[in-house]
Amino acid sequence: MISLNKTIAYTKNWKHTFLIALVLGILVPVLLITLEPFDNSNDFSFKYLILSGYSLCIIIPIILIHPFENYVYNVQTKRWFIINEFFYITGTLLLIFLLSFLYHFFLISLQSSFTSEAVWGFIKSFGLPFIPIVVPLWLYLRSNYGAIEVPFYDKENSRSKKTVTIVGNNKSETLTICEADFIYAKAQQNYVDVFYKTDNGMQQETFRNTLSNIMKQLPKAWQVHRSYLVNLDYLESVEGNARKRYIRISTTEETIPISQIYYKALSKRLSNSSK
């Protein structure tokens, strides 16, 4: 089962967002003009120009919503989850359907009033059939142009005494530590081992929970593998080759595997921080 809290690539760049909006905006009118799926073969004045107007009904919502999704992304410390993508696609689709209905109703049909039944009828007949074509391409483009960002090392933040409380599924499972003392976490089946720094060395606490839920409770945790979270302030080196890479962190001899998708983000972070 896919976890809705899994971190995925996010399309932050305005240029890429506009390009995606433009591709989708061109695709739908092209389908309407060439395939004529809804028996729009009847001739009417400026037919192609009017059908091309639906592109704006797609481009405008995608552009308008982008500042809001960027806000959510930044609030979540530059993380984007599957559940965020689900609500983004669903919300934007609804706005596209509504704008398309208004365009069709007032500018094409030239009517002056409508009911909620008319809106739903339009969405069911003219909107939903496009979902199997548009949404997969939309998701592909966002993934292709997206990226998983890795936060920069912040010396001031690493010395912060701000505390965080980690809670497991069992009420007795709680741990309060300094945010900067978190080192790494390792998932094993239904449990997560959290390793943190103390005056007596590194300690471990086990929680009955998922890795994604633990990550939400630790602002300095960054996912590098499906089973590992790390605090990048403790990063010492990245080793291995294209087939198998791993990282070393201070305070422990254990090597932590890093997946290819997270390695790309980490490489970019290391490159930028060295400038």
C-alpha positions in Angstrom: 0.0 0.0 0.0 1.4 3.4 -0.9 1.9 5.8 2.0 0.2 9.1 1.4 2.9 10.8 3.5 5.7 9.7 1.3 8.0 12.5 0.1 7.9 13.1 -3.7 9.4 15.5 -6.1 7.8 19.0 -6.3 7.7 21.5 -9.1 8.6 24.7 -7.5 9.9 26.6 -10.5 7.5 29.1 -12.1 9.0 28.5 -15.5 8.3 24.8 -15.3 4.8 25.4 -13.9 3.9 27.7 -16.8 5.3 25.2 -19.3 3.2 22.4 -17.8 0.1 24.6 -17.9 0.9 25.5 -21.5 1.2 21.8 -22.6 -2.0 20.8 -20.9 -3.7 24.0 -22.2 -2.8 23.2 -25.8 -3.6 19.4 -25.5 -7.3 19.8 -24.6 -8.3 22.1 -27.5 -6.3 20.0 -29.9 -8.3 16.9 -28.8 -11.5 18.8 -29.2 -10.6 20.0 -32.7 -9.1 16.8 -34.1 -11.1 14.1 -32.4 -14.4 15.9 -31.8 -15.2 13.6 -28.9 -18.5 15.3 -28.0 -20.0 15.7 -31.4 -18.8 19.3 -31.8 -18.6 18.8 -35.5 -21.4 21.3 -36.2 -20.1 24.3 -37.9 -20.3 27.6 -36.1 -18.6 30.9 -36.4 -15.0 31.0 -35.3 -15.2 27.4 -34.2 -11.5 26.7 -33.8 -10.9 30.0 -32.0 -13.7 29.4 -29.6 -12.5 25.8 -28.8 -9.0 27.1 -28.3 -10.4 29.4 -25.6 -10.6 26.3 -23.3 -6.8 26.4 -23.0 -7.1 29.5 -20.8 -9.5 27.6 -18.6 -6.6 25.2 -17.9 -3.7 27.6 -17.8 -5.2 30.2 -15.5 -6.1 27.8 -12.6 -2.7 26.2 -12.7 -0.9 29.5 -12.5 -3.3 31.0 -9.9 -2.9 28.0 -7.5 0.9 27.8 -7.8 1.6 30.5 -5.1 -0.6 28.6 -2.7 1.1 25.3 -3.3 4.5 27.0 -2.9 3.3 28.4 0.4 2.3 24.9 1.7 5.6 23.5 0.4 7.6 26.1 2.3 5.5 25.7 5.5 6.3 22.0 5.3 10.1 22.8 5.4 10.4 22.3 1.6 8.7 18.9 1.6 5.9 17.7 -0.7 3.9 14.5 0.0 1.7 12.3 -2.0 -1.3 13.6 -0.1 -0.4 17.1 -1.0 -0.2 16.1 -4.7 -3.6 14.5 -4.4 -5.3 17.6 -3.0 -3.5 19.8 -5.4 -4.6 17.9 -8.5 -8.2 17.5 -7.2 -8.5 21.1 -6.2 -7.0 22.4 -9.5 -9.2 20.1 -11.5 -12.4 21.4 -9.8 -11.3 25.0 -10.6 -10.6 24.0 -14.2 -14.0 22.4 -14.5 -15.8 25.4 -13.0 -14.0 27.9 -15.2 -14.6 25.7 -18.3 -18.3 25.5 -17.4 -18.6 29.3 -17.1 -16.7 29.7 -20.4 -19.0 27.3 -22.1 -22.2 28.6 -20.5 -21.7 32.3 -21.0 -19.5 32.6 -24.0 -20.5 29.7 -26.1 -24.1 28.9 -25.1 -24.8 32.6 -24.4 -27.1 31.8 -21.5 -27.7 34.0 -18.5 -28.5 31.7 -15.6 -27.7 28.2 -14.5 -28.3 25.6 -11.7 -26.0 23.4 -9.7 -27.4 20.4 -11.7 -26.2 22.1 -14.9 -22.7 22.5 -13.4 -22.6 18.8 -12.4 -24.0 17.7 -15.7 -21.2 19.6 -17.6 -18.5 18.2 -15.4 -19.8 14.6 -15.7 -20.2 14.8 -19.5 -17.4 17.1 -20.6 -14.9 17.1 -17.7 -14.5 13.6 -16.3 -13.8 12.0 -19.7 -10.6 14.0 -20.0 -9.1 12.9 -16.7 -7.6 9.6 -17.9 -5.7 11.5 -20.6 -4.8 14.7 -18.9 -4.0 13.7 -15.3 -1.4 11.0 -16.0 0.5 13.4 -18.3 0.1 16.2 -15.7 1.6 14.0 -13.0 4.4 12.9 -15.3 5.4 16.4 -16.2 5.3 17.5 -12.5 7.5 14.6 -11.5 9.9 15.2 -14.4 10.3 18.9 -13.7 10.1 18.5 -10.0 12.9 17.9 -7.4 13.3 16.9 -3.8 15.2 19.7 -2.1 17.7 19.1 0.7 17.9 22.0 3.3 21.2 23.9 3.7 23.4 23.4 6.8 22.5 26.1 9.3 25.1 26.6 12.1 22.9 28.9 14.1 20.0 26.4 13.9 22.3 23.5 14.9 23.1 25.2 18.2 19.5 25.9 18.9 18.0 24.5 22.1 14.6 24.2 20.7 12.9 21.0 21.8 10.7 18.6 19.9 8.5 15.8 21.3 8.3 12.5 19.4 5.2 10.4 20.0 4.5 6.8 19.0 1.2 5.0 18.6 1.3 3.9 22.2 0.6 6.7 24.7 3.6 5.7 26.8 5.9 6.2 23.8 7.1 9.8 24.1 10.5 11.4 23.9 11.4 15.1 24.2 14.9 16.1 22.9 16.6 19.2 21.6 15.8 19.5 17.9 19.5 19.5 17.0 20.2 16.3 19.0 18.3 14.1 16.6 20.8 12.0 14.6 18.9 9.5 12.5 16.0 7.1 12.5 15.6 3.6 11.1 12.3 1.9 10.2 11.9 -1.8 10.8 8.4 -3.2 10.0 6.0 -1.4 12.3 8.6 0.2 14.5 11.0 3.1 14.1 14.3 3.3 16.0 15.2 7.0 16.8 18.9 7.7 17.6 19.8 10.9 19.4 22.7 12.6 21.1 23.0 12.9 24.9 25.8 13.8 27.3 26.5 10.0 27.6 26.7 9.4 23.9 24.2 8.3 21.3 21.0 6.8 22.7 18.1 4.9 21.0 14.4 5.0 21.5 11.9 2.7 19.7 8.4 3.8 18.6 5.6 1.9 17.2 4.9 4.2 14.2 5.6 4.8 10.6 8.7 6.5 9.3 6.6 9.2 7.6 4.8 10.1 10.8 8.1 10.3 12.7 9.4 12.6 10.0 6.5 15.0 10.5 7.5 15.3 14.1 11.2 16.1 13.4 11.8 19.3 11.4 15.5 18.4 11.0 14.8 14.9 9.7 15.4 14.3 6.0 14.5 11.1 4.2 17.4 9.5 2.3 16.0 6.0 1.9 12.6 4.4 2.3 13.8 3.1 5.7 16.0 6.0 6.9 15.8 9.6 8.1 18.9 11.6 8.9 19.8 14.9 10.4 22.1 16.3 7.7 24.0 18.4 10.2 25.8 15.1 11.1 26.7 14.2 7.6 30.4 13.3 7.1 30.6 11.8 3.7 28.8 10.2 0.7 30.4 7.0 -0.6 29.9 4.2 -3.0 29.0 4.2 -6.7 26.1 4.6 -9.1 24.8 1.1 -8.2 25.0 1.4 -4.4 25.6 4.5 -2.4 25.6 5.2 1.3 26.4 8.0 3.7 28.4 8.2 6.8 27.4 10.4 9.8 29.2 11.3 12.9 28.6 9.6 16.2 28.1 6.2 14.6 30.0 3.7 12.5 26.8 2.5 10.8 26.5 3.3 7.1 23.1 4.5 5.9 22.0 3.7 2.3 20.8 6.5 0.1 18.3 6.0 -2.8 19.0 7.5 -6.2 16.3 10.0 -6.1 17.5 11.4 -2.7 21.1 11.2 -3.8 20.4 13.7 -6.7 18.9 16.2 -4.2 21.8 15.7 -1.7 24.4 16.2 -4.5 22.8 19.5 -5.4 22.8 20.6 -1.8 26.5 19.7 -1.3 27.4 21.5 -4.6 25.6 24.7 -3.6 26.9 24.7 0.0 30.5 24.5 -1.3 30.2 27.7 -3.3 
